[in-house]
Structure formats: C-alpha cells, structure tokens
C-alpha cells in the first residue's frame, strides 16, 4: 500500500507533464551545417563564441587577486580588401624591408662608381726641398702634383657590369621577400579560417550540449532518468564549454599573428584562390630569380677582381719651381709621371680565388633551391590531392554519423539507449562534421600553398 501510494503521484505527475508538453526535445535534432551559413551569420556565431571566451577569461572569482587582462579586438572583415592589398601592406610593415633599401643604395653606389672617369679618388701632393739648414747655398725647390688613379684595361666596364648585377640582385631580393612574405600571409590567413570554423563548431556543440543538459535535468525532475544521467549531461556541457574556450584562444592567437604581420585591424573575406595551371617550377620563380641574380653578381665580382687590382695605374701631373744652388733665378716647369704596376700576380689571384669561391657557393645555392622547390611543389600537389580525396570520405562519414545520431535521439527518448552511448554517437557526429568542415577549408588552404610553391603571388 505504501509503495503503491508513493508511485501514484509520480505517475500522475508524469501524465500531467506529458499532456502539457507533448514534445520533449532531448537534443537538437537538426544536423549542424556551419559551412552552409551565410557569412554574416557565421561571423556572428564566431563573435558570440569569442565573446563568451573573453567574458569567462575576464571573470574574477570572489577573493581572487586582480590580474592583468589581455584585451583582444576581433578583426573586421572588409569586403573591399583583397589578399594582394594585404600583402602590399604587410610588405610595408615587414621588419626586413630596410635591407632592400640598403641593397638598392649599394647598387646605386657601384653604378655611380662605374660612371666615374677615375678608378679611385684623386689626390693632391705638395713637395718642398731646401738646403738652408745645411750649407745654405740657396737651393729651393717647390713641387705640386695632382694624382689621378686610372682605370686598368676594361676595369671601368667590369665595374659598371658589377653595378648592374647588384641592381638586378636588389630587384630579385625584393621579389623574393614578397614571395616569402606571401607564404607567411597565406598560412596565417587560412589559420584564421580554420580557427573560425572551430569556434563556430564549438559554439554549436555547446548549444547542443546545453539543450541536452536542460532536457535531461527536466526528465530527472519528472523521475524519468537517474541523477547519474544529469551529471553526465552536465559534464558533456562543461567539456563543450572547454572546447569553445580552446577554439576561441586559437582564433585570438591567429588573429594576433595576422595583425603583427600586416599591421591591419581588418582582413579580407576568406575566398579560395584560383589554382595555378603550372605543373613545374619555372625559371621565373622568385627563389630561382634571386639565385640566378646572385650567380650573375658573383660572376661580375670575379671579373672585377681580375680587372681591378689593389694597385691601379696612376698619372701624376703638376708644376715644379726650382732654383739651383748659388743661382739667383727660379726655373718653372710642368711634369707628368705615369705609374704602371706589374708583377706580383699572386695579389690579384687571391682576390680572384675569393670571388671564384663565392661564385661556386652561389651556384650550389641555386642547385639546392632547385631541389627544395621541386620537393615543395611535389608535397603541395600531393597534399592537395589527398585533401580532395579525403573530402569524399569525410562527407560520407558525416552523413552516416548524422543518421546514427538521429536514430540515437529516438532510441534514447524511448529508453532503448543509455545516455553515455548516446553521447558517444553525438560526439562522433560532431567530430565528423568538424572534420568535413576543416577539410573543405584545408582544400582552399592547400590551393594557396600550391600557388605559393609555383611562385604565384596573391
């Protein structure tokens, strides 16, 4: 009697609840498809997720010591901004850019030297000779001269060629720096896309886990489920919350890296690049262009070392005024002295050998670049092919996991499935959707990396 009297109110309460709530949704019975959302709604979900992360990060428990809070303003998506414009801004903000200005100044100096009619700076010499401190026979000599360093045979042409090679190397270095910077920008840019996708999926997972925890708690209050299910559902919600925190932190890191690289507080919308039709690394590749420019400069330096030695021919022109001993009048004259160095070829050979070694090093660097860029292109093409094939498998897996999840929803509501088993199926479905969404972004990322490998700038 006592057991029956206790069970009756519970059954009555259950019937009343069923009449008032004919549909008791346990979980979100609609598949999460974040990649199909509009850009505005997707950005709103990401902003909400990061906002929740920042709110939790800045919350200070009672009695805790206040610590400095790192503020973060999310990047604004500017539809008028392109990746090419972003690259130009990043190039202006790049810390290695002053090196290009130094290269250009060095090229200007060598070109100016090649246009000069003299091999080196002219100099003025003065000479005075007398015997007044000896026998004092009134011997006096005054001599002045202008020392003019002359170009050796073809020395001026070799210097001019070296200046032109320096100019070409400076231009190639600028292109190489832009290409390297484009690789960094592409990596950071698509890191943001992946991080945003993770935040959106984490936000959706948290919403599903929250609905599940609320529904399970209500069913526990009605006596349908045990307290252990409530604790399990709440644990799943906390785990989803932790996932959102981690995903939001990764997004903040990616956006900060973008800001440090470009100096911008806005970014272009994520759009896949057009895949380059090049299948091989061309000689015009920025890495090869710079390597070829270095070889040309080294060849010019070797030619210059062979033509312009440390001692060059020189011409001395100047007047002379002299008075012989015991004479009354001065004699005036103008003299010319030509100095031509010869012998000691070992001095020249050391300079030529050093230049030859630098040339060999430049050629070896070019060969290493050929191997490295060929391997990089192979890896990029292979990765892109793997991603494309993986998308098909991931799509099928996501569809299958979603079907299992829908069946699990019905089975759990009917009491045919334990909550822990239901959570496993739901986690598997979310993981499958996350994998598919990441692969779709990864495809665009690998296209950008392929274009980077063949030397195409945004």
One Martini backbone bead per residue (centre of mass of N, CA, C, O) as a GRO file, in nm:
protein
  458
    1UNK     BB    1   0.057   0.062  -0.021
    2UNK     BB    2   0.288   0.251   0.006
    3UNK     BB    3   0.412   0.213  -0.276
    4UNK     BB    4   0.153   0.285  -0.434
    5UNK     BB    5   0.115   0.577  -0.314
    6UNK     BB    6   0.392   0.677  -0.433
    7UNK     BB    7   0.351   0.613  -0.744
    8UNK     BB    8   0.102   0.774  -0.825
    9UNK     BB    9   0.199   1.068  -0.825
   10UNK     BB   10   0.418   1.020  -1.039
   11UNK     BB   11   0.232   0.931  -1.272
   12UNK     BB   12   0.063   1.183  -1.270
   13UNK     BB   13   0.291   1.382  -1.331
   14UNK     BB   14   0.368   1.258  -1.600
   15UNK     BB   15   0.096   1.300  -1.741
   16UNK     BB   16   0.086   1.606  -1.715
   17UNK     BB   17   0.347   1.658  -1.865
   18UNK     BB   18   0.256   1.523  -2.130
   19UNK     BB   19   0.019   1.718  -2.181
   20UNK     BB   20   0.184   1.990  -2.171
   21UNK     BB   21   0.438   1.806  -2.319
   22UNK     BB   22   0.434   1.636  -2.604
   23UNK     BB   23   0.727   1.765  -2.658
   24UNK     BB   24   1.064   1.634  -2.574
   25UNK     BB   25   1.345   1.766  -2.628
   26UNK     BB   26   1.671   1.648  -2.600
   27UNK     BB   27   1.786   1.728  -2.878
   28UNK     BB   28   1.933   1.844  -3.151
   29UNK     BB   29   1.761   1.741  -3.457
   30UNK     BB   30   1.975   1.913  -3.620
   31UNK     BB   31   2.206   1.951  -3.835
   32UNK     BB   32   2.526   2.071  -3.847
   33UNK     BB   33   2.588   2.348  -4.094
   34UNK     BB   34   2.824   2.584  -4.110
   35UNK     BB   35   2.900   2.607  -4.426
   36UNK     BB   36   2.591   2.722  -4.499
   37UNK     BB   37   2.627   2.981  -4.392
   38UNK     BB   38   2.633   3.291  -4.371
   39UNK     BB   39   2.870   3.522  -4.318
   40UNK     BB   40   2.715   3.678  -4.100
   41UNK     BB   41   2.626   3.438  -3.917
   42UNK     BB   42   2.905   3.323  -3.877
   43UNK     BB   43   3.033   3.572  -3.745
   44UNK     BB   44   2.836   3.583  -3.508
   45UNK     BB   45   2.915   3.310  -3.385
   46UNK     BB   46   3.211   3.378  -3.341
   47UNK     BB   47   3.170   3.627  -3.166
   48UNK     BB   48   3.015   3.481  -2.943
   49UNK     BB   49   3.237   3.281  -2.867
   50UNK     BB   50   3.457   3.492  -2.797
   51UNK     BB   51   3.289   3.646  -2.593
   52UNK     BB   52   3.267   3.412  -2.393
   53UNK     BB   53   3.569   3.380  -2.348
   54UNK     BB   54   3.625   3.671  -2.244
   55UNK     BB   55   3.428   3.663  -2.009
   56UNK     BB   56   3.565   3.423  -1.862
   57UNK     BB   57   3.859   3.546  -1.853
   58UNK     BB   58   3.758   3.818  -1.684
   59UNK     BB   59   3.667   3.657  -1.456
   60UNK     BB   60   3.656   3.718  -1.097
   61UNK     BB   61   3.684   3.576  -0.822
   62UNK     BB   62   3.617   3.571  -0.510
   63UNK     BB   63   3.918   3.688  -0.357
   64UNK     BB   64   4.079   3.750  -0.594
   65UNK     BB   65   4.345   3.851  -0.768
   66UNK     BB   66   4.420   4.093  -0.967
   67UNK     BB   67   4.472   4.064  -1.317
   68UNK     BB   68   4.586   4.100  -1.613
   69UNK     BB   69   4.411   4.188  -1.911
   70UNK     BB   70   4.371   4.056  -2.234
   71UNK     BB   71   4.290   4.227  -2.499
   72UNK     BB   72   4.052   4.173  -2.785
   73UNK     BB   73   4.013   4.265  -3.121
   74UNK     BB   74   3.839   4.182  -3.371
   75UNK     BB   75   3.838   4.133  -3.686
   76UNK     BB   76   3.753   4.302  -3.973
   77UNK     BB   77   3.551   4.249  -4.247
   78UNK     BB   78   3.671   4.344  -4.573
   79UNK     BB   79   3.541   4.340  -4.892
   80UNK     BB   80   3.758   4.551  -5.028
   81UNK     BB   81   3.969   4.348  -4.942
   82UNK     BB   82   4.271   4.203  -5.043
   83UNK     BB   83   4.541   3.998  -5.047
   84UNK     BB   84   4.719   4.190  -5.210
   85UNK     BB   85   4.682   4.437  -5.026
   86UNK     BB   86   4.787   4.296  -4.773
   87UNK     BB   87   5.071   4.240  -4.883
   88UNK     BB   88   5.154   4.535  -4.920
   89UNK     BB   89   5.127   4.608  -4.618
   90UNK     BB   90   5.320   4.391  -4.510
   91UNK     BB   91   5.569   4.497  -4.662
   92UNK     BB   92   5.577   4.773  -4.514
   93UNK     BB   93   5.586   4.610  -4.218
   94UNK     BB   94   5.850   4.474  -4.266
   95UNK     BB   95   6.154   4.430  -4.098
   96UNK     BB   96   6.338   4.353  -4.371
   97UNK     BB   97   6.315   4.604  -4.568
   98UNK     BB   98   6.580   4.777  -4.519
   99UNK     BB   99   6.763   4.584  -4.683
  100UNK     BB  100   6.668   4.678  -4.962
  101UNK     BB  101   6.770   4.968  -4.937
  102UNK     BB  102   7.067   4.884  -4.906
  103UNK     BB  103   7.092   4.743  -5.178
  104UNK     BB  104   7.020   4.988  -5.354
  105UNK     BB  105   7.251   5.170  -5.251
  106UNK     BB  106   7.479   4.986  -5.345
  107UNK     BB  107   7.408   4.992  -5.645
  108UNK     BB  108   7.436   5.297  -5.681
  109UNK     BB  109   7.736   5.313  -5.607
  110UNK     BB  110   7.845   5.127  -5.835
  111UNK     BB  111   7.728   5.283  -6.072
  112UNK     BB  112   7.874   5.548  -6.009
  113UNK     BB  113   8.160   5.427  -6.032
  114UNK     BB  114   8.129   5.332  -6.335
  115UNK     BB  115   8.097   5.649  -6.435
  116UNK     BB  116   8.369   5.709  -6.364
  117UNK     BB  117   8.692   5.824  -6.480
  118UNK     BB  118   8.796   5.712  -6.214
  119UNK     BB  119   8.913   5.460  -5.998
  120UNK     BB  120   8.966   5.693  -5.789
  121UNK     BB  121   9.068   5.916  -5.580
  122UNK     BB  122   9.199   6.203  -5.590
  123UNK     BB  123   9.523   6.370  -5.537
  124UNK     BB  124   9.734   6.589  -5.344
  125UNK     BB  125  10.073   6.713  -5.390
  126UNK     BB  126  10.354   6.825  -5.182
  127UNK     BB  127  10.684   6.989  -5.241
  128UNK     BB  128  10.986   7.064  -5.038
  129UNK     BB  129  11.325   7.198  -5.106
  130UNK     BB  130  11.628   7.255  -4.898
  131UNK     BB  131  11.965   7.408  -4.770
  132UNK     BB  132  11.943   7.601  -4.511
  133UNK     BB  133  12.034   7.358  -4.292
  134UNK     BB  134  12.314   7.356  -4.422
  135UNK     BB  135  12.496   7.532  -4.654
  136UNK     BB  136  12.326   7.760  -4.787
  137UNK     BB  137  12.294   7.780  -5.138
  138UNK     BB  138  11.991   7.844  -5.227
  139UNK     BB  139  11.813   7.588  -5.230
  140UNK     BB  140  11.503   7.554  -5.427
  141UNK     BB  141  11.194   7.354  -5.409
  142UNK     BB  142  10.879   7.330  -5.594
  143UNK     BB  143  10.598   7.091  -5.565
  144UNK     BB  144  10.314   6.985  -5.757
  145UNK     BB  145  10.032   6.742  -5.753
  146UNK     BB  146   9.808   6.533  -5.948
  147UNK     BB  147   9.644   6.240  -5.855
  148UNK     BB  148   9.546   5.985  -6.107
  149UNK     BB  149   9.347   5.725  -6.116
  150UNK     BB  150   9.337   5.454  -6.331
  151UNK     BB  151   9.208   5.252  -6.552
  152UNK     BB  152   9.209   4.955  -6.639
  153UNK     BB  153   9.162   4.721  -6.851
  154UNK     BB  154   8.817   4.704  -6.839
  155UNK     BB  155   8.746   4.819  -6.548
  156UNK     BB  156   8.497   4.996  -6.596
  157UNK     BB  157   8.315   4.781  -6.715
  158UNK     BB  158   8.323   4.587  -6.472
  159UNK     BB  159   8.197   4.789  -6.272
  160UNK     BB  160   7.935   4.836  -6.427
  161UNK     BB  161   7.841   4.539  -6.426
  162UNK     BB  162   7.831   4.511  -6.119
  163UNK     BB  163   7.611   4.725  -6.073
  164UNK     BB  164   7.393   4.581  -6.243
  165UNK     BB  165   7.394   4.320  -6.073
  166UNK     BB  166   7.308   4.459  -5.811
  167UNK     BB  167   7.037   4.558  -5.917
  168UNK     BB  168   6.917   4.280  -5.988
  169UNK     BB  169   6.942   4.165  -5.701
  170UNK     BB  170   6.758   4.371  -5.563
  171UNK     BB  171   6.500   4.298  -5.721
  172UNK     BB  172   6.502   3.994  -5.644
  173UNK     BB  173   6.487   4.039  -5.336
  174UNK     BB  174   6.210   4.172  -5.338
  175UNK     BB  175   6.056   3.932  -5.461
  176UNK     BB  176   6.137   3.724  -5.248
  177UNK     BB  177   6.012   3.868  -5.003
  178UNK     BB  178   5.723   3.861  -5.108
  179UNK     BB  179   5.702   3.555  -5.128
  180UNK     BB  180   5.761   3.487  -4.833
  181UNK     BB  181   5.532   3.666  -4.721
  182UNK     BB  182   5.301   3.515  -4.866
  183UNK     BB  183   5.336   3.255  -4.705
  184UNK     BB  184   5.272   3.375  -4.428
  185UNK     BB  185   4.996   3.495  -4.499
  186UNK     BB  186   4.853   3.238  -4.589
  187UNK     BB  187   4.883   3.084  -4.326
  188UNK     BB  188   4.737   3.289  -4.140
  189UNK     BB  189   4.473   3.321  -4.297
  190UNK     BB  190   4.393   3.006  -4.272
  191UNK     BB  191   4.405   2.990  -3.968
  192UNK     BB  192   4.157   3.165  -3.924
  193UNK     BB  193   3.955   2.987  -4.070
  194UNK     BB  194   3.990   2.738  -3.890
  195UNK     BB  195   3.930   2.881  -3.621
  196UNK     BB  196   3.644   2.976  -3.691
  197UNK     BB  197   3.530   2.695  -3.741
  198UNK     BB  198   3.583   2.589  -3.454
  199UNK     BB  199   3.410   2.797  -3.306
  200UNK     BB  200   3.142   2.731  -3.442
  201UNK     BB  201   3.135   2.431  -3.360
  202UNK     BB  202   3.164   2.479  -3.055
  203UNK     BB  203   2.905   2.644  -3.028
  204UNK     BB  204   2.715   2.421  -3.128
  205UNK     BB  205   2.796   2.211  -2.917
  206UNK     BB  206   2.708   2.380  -2.672
  207UNK     BB  207   2.411   2.402  -2.747
  208UNK     BB  208   2.351   2.100  -2.747
  209UNK     BB  209   2.450   2.043  -2.459
  210UNK     BB  210   2.252   2.238  -2.323
  211UNK     BB  211   1.989   2.103  -2.413
  212UNK     BB  212   2.049   1.830  -2.292
  213UNK     BB  213   2.081   1.916  -1.997
  214UNK     BB  214   1.796   2.035  -1.970
  215UNK     BB  215   1.633   1.780  -2.047
  216UNK     BB  216   1.752   1.586  -1.833
  217UNK     BB  217   1.676   1.751  -1.588
  218UNK     BB  218   1.369   1.739  -1.638
  219UNK     BB  219   1.348   1.427  -1.632
  220UNK     BB  220   1.450   1.400  -1.343
  221UNK     BB  221   1.219   1.564  -1.212
  222UNK     BB  222   1.008   1.341  -1.333
  223UNK     BB  223   1.164   1.045  -1.306
  224UNK     BB  224   1.307   0.917  -1.578
  225UNK     BB  225   1.594   0.976  -1.461
  226UNK     BB  226   1.895   0.972  -1.343
  227UNK     BB  227   2.147   1.149  -1.191
  228UNK     BB  228   2.378   1.047  -1.369
  229UNK     BB  229   2.273   1.179  -1.633
  230UNK     BB  230   2.301   1.469  -1.543
  231UNK     BB  231   2.604   1.465  -1.489
  232UNK     BB  232   2.681   1.378  -1.777
  233UNK     BB  233   2.555   1.622  -1.925
  234UNK     BB  234   2.713   1.839  -1.772
  235UNK     BB  235   2.992   1.738  -1.855
  236UNK     BB  236   2.949   1.779  -2.159
  237UNK     BB  237   2.909   2.085  -2.138
  238UNK     BB  238   3.187   2.150  -2.016
  239UNK     BB  239   3.348   2.033  -2.249
  240UNK     BB  240   3.233   2.225  -2.464
  241UNK     BB  241   3.333   2.480  -2.323
  242UNK     BB  242   3.632   2.412  -2.342
  243UNK     BB  243   3.641   2.397  -2.651
  244UNK     BB  244   3.566   2.696  -2.693
  245UNK     BB  245   3.805   2.819  -2.547
  246UNK     BB  246   4.027   2.695  -2.725
  247UNK     BB  247   3.924   2.801  -2.999
  248UNK     BB  248   3.932   3.105  -2.922
  249UNK     BB  249   4.234   3.114  -2.860
  250UNK     BB  250   4.328   3.038  -3.146
  251UNK     BB  251   4.198   3.280  -3.286
  252UNK     BB  252   4.351   3.499  -3.138
  253UNK     BB  253   4.631   3.410  -3.229
  254UNK     BB  254   4.581   3.437  -3.535
  255UNK     BB  255   4.502   3.741  -3.534
  256UNK     BB  256   4.765   3.843  -3.410
  257UNK     BB  257   4.953   3.742  -3.632
  258UNK     BB  258   4.823   3.913  -3.851
  259UNK     BB  259   4.870   4.189  -3.720
  260UNK     BB  260   5.181   4.167  -3.700
  261UNK     BB  261   5.225   4.131  -4.012
  262UNK     BB  262   5.030   4.389  -4.122
  263UNK     BB  263   4.887   4.612  -3.919
  264UNK     BB  264   4.591   4.514  -3.920
  265UNK     BB  265   4.218   4.533  -3.832
  266UNK     BB  266   4.176   4.382  -4.108
  267UNK     BB  267   4.015   4.157  -4.345
  268UNK     BB  268   3.961   3.944  -4.575
  269UNK     BB  269   3.777   3.737  -4.724
  270UNK     BB  270   3.724   3.401  -4.760
  271UNK     BB  271   3.893   3.299  -5.057
  272UNK     BB  272   3.957   3.106  -5.308
  273UNK     BB  273   4.198   3.032  -5.510
  274UNK     BB  274   4.330   3.004  -5.811
  275UNK     BB  275   4.455   2.748  -5.971
  276UNK     BB  276   4.739   2.676  -6.096
  277UNK     BB  277   4.868   2.548  -6.416
  278UNK     BB  278   5.127   2.482  -6.302
  279UNK     BB  279   5.363   2.186  -6.290
  280UNK     BB  280   5.624   2.366  -6.273
  281UNK     BB  281   5.919   2.509  -6.204
  282UNK     BB  282   6.015   2.814  -6.291
  283UNK     BB  283   6.266   3.044  -6.361
  284UNK     BB  284   6.070   3.284  -6.242
  285UNK     BB  285   6.109   3.211  -5.974
  286UNK     BB  286   6.201   3.387  -5.705
  287UNK     BB  287   6.426   3.192  -5.608
  288UNK     BB  288   6.567   3.171  -5.887
  289UNK     BB  289   6.606   3.469  -5.952
  290UNK     BB  290   6.796   3.519  -5.711
  291UNK     BB  291   7.007   3.302  -5.776
  292UNK     BB  292   7.082   3.418  -6.055
  293UNK     BB  293   7.166   3.700  -5.949
  294UNK     BB  294   7.399   3.593  -5.773
  295UNK     BB  295   7.562   3.471  -6.000
  296UNK     BB  296   7.604   3.730  -6.160
  297UNK     BB  297   7.746   3.883  -5.936
  298UNK     BB  298   7.981   3.680  -5.900
  299UNK     BB  299   8.089   3.707  -6.190
  300UNK     BB  300   8.144   4.011  -6.171
  301UNK     BB  301   8.338   3.992  -5.930
  302UNK     BB  302   8.550   3.825  -6.076
  303UNK     BB  303   8.606   4.025  -6.304
  304UNK     BB  304   8.683   4.259  -6.117
  305UNK     BB  305   8.926   4.118  -5.978
  306UNK     BB  306   9.087   4.085  -6.257
  307UNK     BB  307   9.094   4.404  -6.330
  308UNK     BB  308   9.083   4.521  -6.029
  309UNK     BB  309   9.329   4.604  -5.838
  310UNK     BB  310   9.495   4.734  -5.570
  311UNK     BB  311   9.685   4.830  -5.814
  312UNK     BB  312   9.682   5.114  -6.013
  313UNK     BB  313   9.705   5.321  -6.241
  314UNK     BB  314   9.891   5.641  -6.265
  315UNK     BB  315   9.868   6.010  -6.267
  316UNK     BB  316  10.115   6.278  -6.256
  317UNK     BB  317  10.038   6.631  -6.224
  318UNK     BB  318  10.276   6.915  -6.223
  319UNK     BB  319  10.446   7.169  -6.090
  320UNK     BB  320  10.780   7.335  -6.103
  321UNK     BB  321  11.002   7.504  -5.864
  322UNK     BB  322  11.347   7.616  -5.919
  323UNK     BB  323  11.673   7.658  -5.743
  324UNK     BB  324  11.982   7.667  -5.767
  325UNK     BB  325  12.278   7.672  -5.651
  326UNK     BB  326  12.387   8.000  -5.654
  327UNK     BB  327  12.124   8.116  -5.760
  328UNK     BB  328  11.876   8.364  -5.862
  329UNK     BB  329  11.685   8.198  -6.038
  330UNK     BB  330  11.389   8.056  -6.145
  331UNK     BB  331  11.251   7.740  -6.249
  332UNK     BB  332  10.986   7.645  -6.467
  333UNK     BB  333  10.762   7.348  -6.457
  334UNK     BB  334  10.613   7.052  -6.614
  335UNK     BB  335  10.493   6.733  -6.495
  336UNK     BB  336  10.486   6.369  -6.573
  337UNK     BB  337  10.353   6.067  -6.410
  338UNK     BB  338  10.368   5.717  -6.483
  339UNK     BB  339  10.203   5.439  -6.322
  340UNK     BB  340  10.287   5.082  -6.358
  341UNK     BB  341  10.192   4.794  -6.259
  342UNK     BB  342  10.375   4.485  -6.175
  343UNK     BB  343  10.338   4.193  -6.093
  344UNK     BB  344  10.223   4.018  -5.835
  345UNK     BB  345   9.979   3.806  -5.908
  346UNK     BB  346   9.897   3.695  -5.626
  347UNK     BB  347   9.717   3.932  -5.545
  348UNK     BB  348   9.504   3.881  -5.764
  349UNK     BB  349   9.441   3.576  -5.713
  350UNK     BB  350   9.307   3.604  -5.436
  351UNK     BB  351   9.062   3.765  -5.535
  352UNK     BB  352   8.970   3.560  -5.748
  353UNK     BB  353   8.932   3.317  -5.557
  354UNK     BB  354   8.714   3.444  -5.379
  355UNK     BB  355   8.513   3.490  -5.613
  356UNK     BB  356   8.497   3.192  -5.702
  357UNK     BB  357   8.379   3.086  -5.437
  358UNK     BB  358   8.120   3.257  -5.445
  359UNK     BB  359   8.019   3.136  -5.710
  360UNK     BB  360   7.998   2.842  -5.616
  361UNK     BB  361   7.794   2.903  -5.389
  362UNK     BB  362   7.568   3.014  -5.575
  363UNK     BB  363   7.532   2.755  -5.742
  364UNK     BB  364   7.464   2.569  -5.506
  365UNK     BB  365   7.212   2.726  -5.415
  366UNK     BB  366   7.054   2.679  -5.674
  367UNK     BB  367   7.043   2.369  -5.648
  368UNK     BB  368   6.896   2.365  -5.375
  369UNK     BB  369   6.646   2.518  -5.473
  370UNK     BB  370   6.556   2.311  -5.680
  371UNK     BB  371   6.503   2.085  -5.480
  372UNK     BB  372   6.318   2.230  -5.279
  373UNK     BB  373   6.094   2.328  -5.482
  374UNK     BB  374   6.025   2.053  -5.597
  375UNK     BB  375   5.936   1.927  -5.327
  376UNK     BB  376   5.723   2.140  -5.255
  377UNK     BB  377   5.542   2.087  -5.500
  378UNK     BB  378   5.488   1.791  -5.446
  379UNK     BB  379   5.358   1.828  -5.167
  380UNK     BB  380   5.129   2.014  -5.259
  381UNK     BB  381   4.999   1.823  -5.466
  382UNK     BB  382   4.956   1.586  -5.273
  383UNK     BB  383   4.785   1.731  -5.056
  384UNK     BB  384   4.556   1.814  -5.244
  385UNK     BB  385   4.475   1.526  -5.327
  386UNK     BB  386   4.414   1.420  -5.043
  387UNK     BB  387   4.191   1.621  -4.972
  388UNK     BB  388   3.996   1.555  -5.200
  389UNK     BB  389   3.961   1.254  -5.115
  390UNK     BB  390   3.877   1.308  -4.815
  391UNK     BB  391   3.607   1.453  -4.861
  392UNK     BB  392   3.444   1.212  -4.952
  393UNK     BB  393   3.477   1.046  -4.691
  394UNK     BB  394   3.378   1.266  -4.491
  395UNK     BB  395   3.094   1.296  -4.606
  396UNK     BB  396   3.003   1.006  -4.556
  397UNK     BB  397   3.060   1.006  -4.252
  398UNK     BB  398   2.872   1.239  -4.176
  399UNK     BB  399   2.610   1.114  -4.275
  400UNK     BB  400   2.624   0.859  -4.099
  401UNK     BB  401   2.651   1.000  -3.821
  402UNK     BB  402   2.377   1.150  -3.840
  403UNK     BB  403   2.198   0.903  -3.855
  404UNK     BB  404   2.286   0.784  -3.584
  405UNK     BB  405   2.194   1.025  -3.416
  406UNK     BB  406   1.893   1.019  -3.484
  407UNK     BB  407   1.851   0.734  -3.376
  408UNK     BB  408   1.949   0.799  -3.087
  409UNK     BB  409   1.729   0.994  -3.010
  410UNK     BB  410   1.495   0.789  -3.022
  411UNK     BB  411   1.620   0.576  -2.835
  412UNK     BB  412   1.644   0.755  -2.583
  413UNK     BB  413   1.344   0.841  -2.555
  414UNK     BB  414   1.265   0.521  -2.526
  415UNK     BB  415   1.501   0.375  -2.348
  416UNK     BB  416   1.720   0.209  -2.550
  417UNK     BB  417   1.947   0.423  -2.452
  418UNK     BB  418   2.218   0.528  -2.324
  419UNK     BB  419   2.367   0.823  -2.260
  420UNK     BB  420   2.666   0.747  -2.316
  421UNK     BB  421   2.603   0.636  -2.600
  422UNK     BB  422   2.479   0.892  -2.713
  423UNK     BB  423   2.729   1.075  -2.674
  424UNK     BB  424   2.911   0.922  -2.865
  425UNK     BB  425   2.743   0.970  -3.122
  426UNK     BB  426   2.740   1.277  -3.105
  427UNK     BB  427   3.048   1.317  -3.107
  428UNK     BB  428   3.091   1.178  -3.380
  429UNK     BB  429   2.919   1.375  -3.548
  430UNK     BB  430   3.076   1.632  -3.480
  431UNK     BB  431   3.352   1.530  -3.576
  432UNK     BB  432   3.267   1.483  -3.870
  433UNK     BB  433   3.184   1.776  -3.930
  434UNK     BB  434   3.459   1.901  -3.860
  435UNK     BB  435   3.629   1.747  -4.066
  436UNK     BB  436   3.480   1.849  -4.318
  437UNK     BB  437   3.514   2.154  -4.272
  438UNK     BB  438   3.828   2.150  -4.264
  439UNK     BB  439   3.872   2.027  -4.547
  440UNK     BB  440   3.742   2.258  -4.707
  441UNK     BB  441   3.954   2.461  -4.609
  442UNK     BB  442   4.212   2.296  -4.679
  443UNK     BB  443   4.180   2.317  -4.981
  444UNK     BB  444   4.228   2.622  -4.999
  445UNK     BB  445   4.502   2.611  -4.858
  446UNK     BB  446   4.646   2.420  -5.068
  447UNK     BB  447   4.614   2.607  -5.306
  448UNK     BB  448   4.789   2.831  -5.188
  449UNK     BB  449   5.044   2.648  -5.157
  450UNK     BB  450   5.074   2.584  -5.455
  451UNK     BB  451   5.110   2.871  -5.553
  452UNK     BB  452   5.360   2.916  -5.379
  453UNK     BB  453   5.540   2.693  -5.509
  454UNK     BB  454   5.520   2.831  -5.813
  455UNK     BB  455   5.527   3.163  -5.754
  456UNK     BB  456   5.244   3.280  -5.682
  457UNK     BB  457   5.093   3.571  -5.626
  458UNK     BB  458   4.811   3.734  -5.494
   0.00000   0.00000   0.00000
